[in-house]
Amino acid sequence: MPPPLPHDVPFREAVRVWLRIALLSFGGPAGQIAVMHRILVEEQRWIGEHRFLHALNYCMLLPGPEAQQLAIYIGWLMHRTKGGLVAGTLFVLPGFIAILALSYLYAALGNVGMVEGLFFGLKAAVLAIVVNAVVRIGKRALRNNVMLGIAAAAFVAIFFLDIAFPLIILGAALIGFVGGKAGSPLFRVGGGPGAEGASGLADGASLLGAELPDHARPDRAWSLKISAICLTLWLTPVALLLLALGPDNVFSQIATFFSRMAVVTFGGAYAVLSYVAQAAVQHYGWLAPGEMLDGLGMAETTPGPLIQVVQFVGFMGAFRDAAPLDPWLAATLAAILTTWVTFVPCFLWIFLGAPYVERLRDNAALSGAMTAITAAVVGVVLNLAVWFGLHVVFAEVGEWRGAGLRLLIPDVASLDLAALVLSVAALLAIFRFGVGMLKVLGACALAGVLLSLW
């Protein structure tokens, strides 16, 4: 019988909390992480600020959706393996159902006015949510001028210099590692042993406590067993499809391509999606370029990870190459397959690595590296907010390159006044009047539909 957990949170209550987080997880990884922090750290007080950021920074280094991996990590910390499985599965489930329903609608009706209006309104709300997430994460992570400098440098590097996300993270990690190893207090940000207040909820004041739970201690036998199970669940469908249908079948292509994506794609959702779009449109011919943008709109405006757009890609690819199956059946099976091979590896990365990372939580050099990574991520998310804002408010955004710089230049004549007004209204609702995310999303969606009808 396993030893008792160091808290009194019933598993049934944890399931309800994870379902609530999943239903509220709009706005991409920044918004999703902000939702998790607000509910798990500020409201439920399950874990402390330092532990939350330590887990987040580890997830930032992995391929795949960091927000879902963070849910798996914290679910595992709270209720062992079953906690991680439930947290990670529930995080994906609402988005899977929503995108599947929208994919049916899209395949049946295409770009009808009301559907376009719905997406138009939701994009304005998502922009406000992403900006809100930048502010919330920045307030937690940027507590001194060094962290502000790292965030600013990360923004300049990715927005103006077009430097790859992994290189930015590596540079921040090296700076933080050196600063932490030198014992600089500037790199001990985000909770640590300090009191609750300036540094957020202290680990010792949380329900989980500051000590390492027994189940979080590295166990080689458990690691090998859980890794073997995850690998089998992930790769068995891929092998069976290749053997049964051959490498040129659309289901085999989906299984192998998205399995490869789950391993090699670093750099955040938009870096991943550019890679997926190029392959899906140019190499496999599953989608037209405009359809990839429509799928991205679905993922941006439904709960769950942005990378869930791959489900739409698989759906449309099989829908158009379904023989001998019925197109709707083939598309549904492809959506399930795509989701499976994309998200099952996330459980492998967390269950295999989290016990070892958790043991290093009090390592000064590693904590310094991860603190700097968090600051850099603020700059990267700010880049996402600016990029997204330009594309929401302007119909055409050009790009200029020269002298080693990249500048995004919107066409002023393409300004969408309705999008600008709706975006400003959403920002005011969140920042000035404190309106909740779901209400803002609902109001913007309704406004978009009414504008399309008008």
C-alpha positions as CSV (number, residue, x, y, z in Angstrom):
1,M,0.0,0.0,0.0
2,P,1.5,3.4,-1.0
3,P,2.3,5.9,1.8
4,P,-0.3,8.6,2.4
5,L,0.0,11.8,0.4
6,P,1.2,14.9,2.2
7,H,-2.1,16.7,1.8
8,D,-5.8,16.1,2.3
9,V,-7.1,16.9,-1.2
10,P,-9.5,14.0,-2.2
11,F,-8.9,12.6,-5.7
12,R,-12.6,13.3,-6.6
13,E,-12.2,16.9,-5.8
14,A,-9.0,17.1,-7.8
15,V,-10.8,15.7,-10.9
16,R,-13.4,18.5,-10.6
17,V,-10.6,21.1,-10.3
18,W,-8.8,19.7,-13.4
19,L,-12.0,19.7,-15.4
20,R,-12.7,23.3,-14.4
21,I,-9.1,24.2,-15.5
22,A,-9.7,22.4,-18.8
23,L,-12.9,24.2,-19.6
24,L,-11.3,27.6,-18.8
25,S,-8.1,27.0,-20.7
26,F,-8.5,29.5,-23.6
27,G,-5.9,31.9,-25.0
28,G,-3.0,29.5,-25.9
29,P,-0.3,28.4,-23.5
30,A,0.1,31.9,-21.8
31,G,-3.6,32.0,-21.0
32,Q,-3.7,28.3,-19.9
33,I,-0.7,28.7,-17.6
34,A,-2.3,31.8,-16.1
35,V,-5.5,29.9,-15.4
36,M,-3.6,27.1,-13.8
37,H,-1.6,29.5,-11.6
38,R,-4.7,31.3,-10.5
39,I,-6.6,28.2,-9.6
40,L,-3.9,25.9,-8.3
41,V,-1.6,28.4,-6.5
42,E,-3.9,31.4,-5.6
43,E,-7.3,29.7,-5.0
44,Q,-6.7,26.1,-4.1
45,R,-3.2,26.7,-2.6
46,W,-2.2,23.2,-3.7
47,I,1.4,24.1,-4.5
48,G,3.7,27.1,-3.9
49,E,4.9,29.7,-6.4
50,H,8.5,28.3,-6.5
51,R,7.4,24.8,-7.2
52,F,4.9,25.9,-9.8
53,L,7.6,27.9,-11.7
54,H,10.1,25.1,-11.3
55,A,7.7,22.6,-13.0
56,L,6.8,25.1,-15.7
57,N,10.4,25.8,-16.6
58,Y,11.1,22.1,-17.0
59,C,8.0,21.7,-19.3
60,M,9.3,24.7,-21.3
61,L,12.4,22.6,-22.2
62,L,10.3,19.7,-23.6
63,P,8.9,19.1,-27.1
64,G,5.1,19.4,-27.2
65,P,2.5,21.6,-25.4
66,E,4.0,22.9,-22.2
67,A,0.6,23.8,-20.6
68,Q,-0.6,20.2,-20.8
69,Q,2.7,18.9,-19.6
70,L,2.5,21.2,-16.6
71,A,-1.0,19.8,-15.8
72,I,0.4,16.3,-15.9
73,Y,3.4,17.3,-13.7
74,I,1.2,18.9,-11.0
75,G,-1.4,16.2,-11.2
76,W,1.3,13.6,-10.6
77,L,2.7,15.6,-7.7
78,M,-0.7,15.7,-6.1
79,H,-2.0,12.2,-6.7
80,R,0.8,10.1,-8.2
81,T,0.4,8.4,-11.6
82,K,-3.4,8.5,-11.7
83,G,-3.3,12.2,-11.0
84,G,-1.1,12.9,-13.9
85,L,-3.1,10.7,-16.2
86,V,-6.4,12.4,-15.3
87,A,-5.0,16.0,-15.4
88,G,-3.3,15.5,-18.8
89,T,-6.3,13.8,-20.3
90,L,-8.9,16.2,-19.1
91,F,-6.8,19.1,-20.3
92,V,-7.1,17.9,-23.9
93,L,-10.6,16.5,-23.8
94,P,-12.8,19.6,-24.1
95,G,-10.7,21.0,-26.9
96,F,-10.8,17.7,-28.7
97,I,-14.6,17.6,-28.6
98,A,-15.0,21.3,-29.6
99,I,-12.6,21.1,-32.5
100,L,-14.2,17.8,-33.7
101,A,-17.6,19.5,-33.7
102,L,-16.2,22.6,-35.5
103,S,-14.4,20.3,-38.0
104,Y,-17.7,18.6,-38.9
105,L,-19.3,22.0,-39.4
106,Y,-16.4,23.2,-41.5
107,A,-16.3,20.1,-43.7
108,A,-20.1,20.3,-44.2
109,L,-20.6,24.1,-44.6
110,G,-17.3,25.7,-45.3
111,N,-16.8,29.4,-44.7
112,V,-20.4,30.4,-44.0
113,G,-20.9,34.0,-42.7
114,M,-22.0,33.1,-39.2
115,V,-19.1,30.7,-38.7
116,E,-16.6,33.4,-39.9
117,G,-18.3,35.9,-37.6
118,L,-18.0,33.6,-34.6
119,F,-14.2,33.2,-35.2
120,F,-13.9,37.0,-35.9
121,G,-15.4,37.8,-32.5
122,L,-13.5,35.2,-30.6
123,K,-10.1,36.3,-31.9
124,A,-10.6,39.7,-30.3
125,A,-11.3,38.1,-27.0
126,V,-8.3,35.8,-27.3
127,L,-6.1,38.8,-28.0
128,A,-7.2,40.4,-24.7
129,I,-6.7,37.1,-22.8
130,V,-3.1,36.7,-24.2
131,V,-2.3,40.3,-23.2
132,N,-3.7,39.6,-19.7
133,A,-1.6,36.5,-19.5
134,V,1.6,38.5,-20.3
135,V,0.8,40.9,-17.5
136,R,0.0,38.2,-15.0
137,I,3.1,36.1,-15.7
138,G,5.3,39.3,-15.9
139,K,4.2,40.4,-12.4
140,R,5.3,37.0,-11.0
141,A,8.5,36.6,-12.9
142,L,10.0,40.1,-13.5
143,R,10.7,41.2,-9.9
144,N,14.1,42.9,-10.6
145,N,15.9,44.7,-13.3
146,V,17.9,41.6,-14.4
147,M,14.8,39.7,-15.1
148,L,13.3,42.7,-16.9
149,G,16.5,42.8,-19.0
150,I,16.3,39.1,-19.9
151,A,12.6,39.5,-20.9
152,A,13.4,42.5,-23.0
153,A,16.3,40.8,-24.7
154,A,14.2,37.7,-25.4
155,F,11.5,39.9,-27.0
156,V,14.0,41.8,-29.2
157,A,15.7,38.5,-30.2
158,I,12.5,36.8,-31.4
159,F,10.6,39.8,-32.7
160,F,13.3,41.8,-34.4
161,L,16.2,39.4,-34.9
162,D,14.0,36.3,-35.6
163,I,16.3,34.1,-33.4
164,A,14.9,30.6,-32.8
165,F,13.1,30.0,-29.5
166,P,15.4,27.2,-28.4
167,L,18.4,29.4,-28.7
168,I,16.7,32.1,-26.6
169,I,15.9,29.6,-23.9
170,L,19.4,28.2,-24.0
171,G,20.9,31.7,-23.6
172,A,18.7,32.6,-20.7
173,A,19.4,29.2,-19.1
174,L,23.2,29.8,-19.3
175,I,22.9,33.3,-17.8
176,G,20.6,32.0,-15.0
177,F,22.9,29.0,-14.3
178,V,25.9,31.2,-13.9
179,G,24.0,33.7,-11.7
180,G,22.5,31.0,-9.6
181,K,25.8,29.2,-9.1
182,A,27.4,32.5,-8.0
183,G,24.7,32.8,-5.4
184,S,23.2,36.0,-6.7
185,P,19.9,36.8,-5.0
186,L,18.7,38.3,-8.3
187,F,18.2,34.8,-9.6
188,R,16.2,33.5,-6.7
189,V,12.8,34.7,-7.9
190,G,9.4,33.1,-7.7
191,G,8.7,31.7,-4.3
192,G,11.7,29.9,-2.7
193,P,11.9,30.1,1.0
194,G,10.6,33.7,1.2
195,A,7.4,34.6,2.9
196,E,4.1,34.8,1.1
197,G,3.6,38.2,-0.4
198,A,6.3,39.6,-2.6
199,S,7.2,36.1,-3.9
200,G,3.7,34.7,-4.0
201,L,2.6,31.6,-2.0
202,A,5.6,30.0,-0.3
203,D,6.0,26.3,-0.9
204,G,5.8,25.6,2.9
205,A,2.4,27.3,3.1
206,S,0.9,25.2,0.4
207,L,-1.1,22.0,0.9
208,L,1.7,19.9,-0.7
209,G,4.3,21.5,1.5
210,A,7.9,22.2,0.7
211,E,9.3,18.7,1.2
212,L,9.7,16.1,-1.5
213,P,6.8,13.7,-1.4
214,D,7.8,10.0,-1.2
215,H,6.3,9.2,-4.7
216,A,8.3,12.0,-6.2
217,R,11.6,10.5,-5.3
218,P,13.4,8.9,-8.3
219,D,12.6,5.2,-8.7
220,R,14.4,3.4,-11.6
221,A,12.0,0.5,-11.6
222,W,8.9,2.7,-11.8
223,S,10.5,4.9,-14.4
224,L,11.3,1.9,-16.7
225,K,7.9,0.4,-16.2
226,I,5.9,3.6,-16.9
227,S,8.2,4.5,-19.9
228,A,7.6,1.1,-21.4
229,I,3.9,1.4,-21.0
230,C,3.8,4.9,-22.6
231,L,6.0,3.9,-25.5
232,T,3.9,0.8,-26.2
233,L,0.7,2.9,-26.1
234,W,2.2,5.5,-28.4
235,L,4.0,3.4,-31.0
236,T,1.9,0.3,-31.3
237,P,-0.8,2.0,-33.4
238,V,1.9,3.5,-35.6
239,A,3.5,0.1,-36.2
240,L,0.2,-1.6,-36.9
241,L,-0.9,1.0,-39.4
242,L,2.4,0.8,-41.3
243,L,2.2,-3.0,-41.4
244,A,-1.5,-3.2,-42.4
245,L,-1.8,-0.3,-44.8
246,G,1.7,0.6,-45.9
247,P,3.6,3.9,-45.7
248,D,1.6,5.7,-48.4
249,N,-1.8,5.4,-46.8
250,V,-3.2,8.6,-45.3
251,F,-3.5,7.0,-41.8
252,S,0.1,5.8,-41.9
253,Q,1.2,9.2,-43.0
254,I,-0.7,10.9,-40.2
255,A,0.6,8.5,-37.6
256,T,4.3,8.8,-38.6
257,F,4.3,12.5,-39.3
258,F,2.7,13.6,-36.0
259,S,4.7,11.0,-34.0
260,R,7.8,12.6,-35.5
261,M,6.4,16.1,-34.7
262,A,6.0,15.1,-31.0
263,V,9.7,14.4,-30.7
264,V,11.4,17.1,-32.8
265,T,9.2,20.2,-32.4
266,F,10.5,22.7,-29.9
267,G,9.9,26.4,-29.7
268,G,6.3,26.9,-28.7
269,A,3.0,26.5,-30.5
270,Y,3.6,28.9,-33.3
271,A,7.0,27.5,-34.2
272,V,5.4,24.0,-34.3
273,L,2.5,25.2,-36.4
274,S,4.7,26.7,-39.0
275,Y,6.4,23.3,-39.4
276,V,3.0,21.5,-39.5
277,A,1.5,24.0,-42.0
278,Q,4.4,23.6,-44.4
279,A,4.2,19.8,-44.4
280,A,0.4,19.6,-44.4
281,V,0.0,22.1,-47.2
282,Q,3.0,21.7,-49.4
283,H,4.2,18.1,-48.9
284,Y,1.1,16.0,-48.1
285,G,-1.6,18.3,-49.7
286,W,-4.0,17.7,-46.8
287,L,-5.1,21.3,-46.6
288,A,-5.0,24.6,-48.6
289,P,-3.1,27.5,-47.0
290,G,-6.3,29.4,-46.1
291,E,-7.7,26.3,-44.4
292,M,-4.7,26.0,-42.1
293,L,-5.4,29.5,-40.9
294,D,-9.1,28.5,-40.3
295,G,-7.9,25.5,-38.3
296,L,-5.6,27.8,-36.2
297,G,-8.6,30.0,-35.5
298,M,-10.5,26.9,-34.2
299,A,-7.6,26.1,-31.9
300,E,-7.1,29.7,-30.7
301,T,-10.8,30.0,-29.7
302,T,-11.4,26.6,-28.1
303,P,-10.1,25.4,-24.7
304,G,-7.0,23.3,-24.7
305,P,-3.5,23.5,-26.3
306,L,-3.0,25.4,-29.5
307,I,-1.3,22.4,-31.0
308,Q,-4.7,20.8,-31.0
309,V,-5.1,22.3,-34.5
310,V,-3.3,19.2,-35.7
311,Q,-6.5,17.3,-35.0
312,F,-8.2,19.5,-37.7
313,V,-5.3,18.8,-40.1
314,G,-5.7,15.0,-39.7
315,F,-9.5,15.3,-39.9
316,M,-9.4,17.1,-43.3
317,G,-6.6,15.0,-44.7
318,A,-8.5,11.8,-44.1
319,F,-11.8,13.3,-45.1
320,R,-10.4,14.0,-48.6
321,D,-8.6,10.7,-48.9
322,A,-11.1,8.3,-47.2
323,A,-11.4,5.4,-49.6
324,P,-12.6,2.7,-48.9
325,L,-14.1,4.2,-45.7
326,D,-16.9,6.7,-45.4
327,P,-15.4,10.2,-45.4
328,W,-17.0,11.1,-42.0
329,L,-15.8,7.9,-40.4
330,A,-12.3,8.2,-41.8
331,A,-12.1,11.8,-40.7
332,T,-13.2,11.0,-37.1
333,L,-10.7,8.1,-36.8
334,A,-8.0,10.4,-38.1
335,A,-8.8,13.1,-35.6
336,I,-8.5,10.5,-32.8
337,L,-5.3,9.1,-34.2
338,T,-3.7,12.5,-34.6
339,T,-4.6,13.5,-31.0
340,W,-3.3,10.1,-29.7
341,V,0.2,10.3,-31.3
342,T,0.5,14.0,-30.4
343,F,-0.3,13.9,-26.7
344,V,0.6,10.4,-25.4
345,P,4.4,11.3,-25.6
346,C,3.7,14.1,-23.2
347,F,3.0,11.6,-20.5
348,L,6.2,9.8,-21.2
349,W,8.3,13.0,-20.9
350,I,6.8,14.0,-17.6
351,F,6.6,10.6,-15.9
352,L,10.2,9.8,-17.0
353,G,11.8,13.1,-16.1
354,A,9.7,14.8,-13.4
355,P,11.0,12.8,-10.4
356,Y,14.6,13.8,-11.2
357,V,13.7,17.4,-11.9
358,E,11.7,17.6,-8.7
359,R,14.7,16.4,-6.7
360,L,16.8,19.3,-8.1
361,R,14.3,21.9,-7.0
362,D,16.6,23.3,-4.4
363,N,19.7,23.3,-6.6
364,A,20.8,27.0,-6.7
365,A,22.4,26.8,-10.2
366,L,19.4,24.9,-11.7
367,S,16.9,27.2,-10.0
368,G,18.7,30.2,-11.4
369,A,18.6,28.8,-14.9
370,M,14.9,28.1,-14.7
371,T,14.2,31.5,-13.2
372,A,15.9,33.1,-16.1
373,I,14.0,30.9,-18.5
374,T,10.7,32.1,-17.0
375,A,11.8,35.7,-17.6
376,A,12.7,34.9,-21.2
377,V,9.3,33.3,-21.7
378,V,7.6,36.6,-20.8
379,G,9.4,38.3,-23.7
380,V,8.5,35.4,-26.0
381,V,4.8,35.6,-25.0
382,L,4.8,39.3,-25.5
383,N,6.1,38.7,-29.0
384,L,3.1,36.4,-29.5
385,A,0.7,39.1,-28.2
386,V,2.1,41.7,-30.6
387,W,2.1,39.3,-33.5
388,F,-1.4,38.2,-32.8
389,G,-2.6,41.7,-32.3
390,L,-1.3,42.9,-35.6
391,H,-2.9,40.0,-37.4
392,V,-6.3,40.6,-35.7
393,V,-6.5,44.3,-36.3
394,F,-4.9,44.5,-39.8
395,A,-6.0,42.3,-42.7
396,E,-2.5,42.5,-44.3
397,V,0.8,42.5,-42.4
398,G,4.0,42.7,-44.5
399,E,7.5,41.8,-43.5
400,W,10.8,43.7,-44.1
401,R,14.2,42.3,-43.7
402,G,17.5,44.0,-43.8
403,A,20.7,44.6,-41.7
404,G,20.0,41.5,-39.8
405,L,16.6,42.8,-38.6
406,R,13.0,41.7,-39.3
407,L,10.1,44.1,-39.0
408,L,6.4,43.4,-39.3
409,I,4.8,46.3,-41.1
410,P,1.0,46.4,-41.2
411,D,-0.8,47.9,-44.1
412,V,-2.6,50.9,-42.6
413,A,-5.2,50.8,-45.4
414,S,-6.2,47.2,-44.3
415,L,-7.1,48.3,-40.7
416,D,-10.2,46.4,-39.6
417,L,-12.1,49.0,-37.5
418,A,-14.6,46.5,-36.2
419,A,-11.8,44.2,-35.0
420,L,-10.0,47.2,-33.4
421,V,-13.1,48.3,-31.5
422,L,-14.0,44.8,-30.4
423,S,-10.4,44.2,-29.2
424,V,-10.3,47.4,-27.2
425,A,-13.6,46.6,-25.7
426,A,-12.4,43.1,-24.7
427,L,-9.2,44.7,-23.1
428,L,-11.2,47.2,-21.2
429,A,-13.6,44.5,-20.0
430,I,-10.7,42.4,-18.6
431,F,-8.4,45.1,-17.3
432,R,-10.7,47.9,-16.3
433,F,-13.9,46.1,-15.2
434,G,-12.4,42.6,-14.2
435,V,-14.9,40.7,-16.4
436,G,-14.2,36.9,-16.4
437,M,-12.7,35.2,-19.5
438,L,-15.8,33.1,-20.4
439,K,-18.1,36.2,-20.3
440,V,-15.6,38.1,-22.5
441,L,-15.4,35.2,-24.9
442,G,-19.2,34.8,-25.1
443,A,-19.8,38.5,-25.6
444,C,-17.2,38.8,-28.3
445,A,-18.5,35.7,-30.1
446,L,-22.0,37.0,-30.0
447,A,-20.8,40.4,-31.3
448,G,-18.9,38.7,-34.2
449,V,-22.0,36.7,-35.2
450,L,-24.2,39.9,-35.1
451,L,-21.7,41.8,-37.2
452,S,-21.7,39.0,-39.8
453,L,-25.5,39.0,-40.0
454,W,-25.6,42.8,-40.2
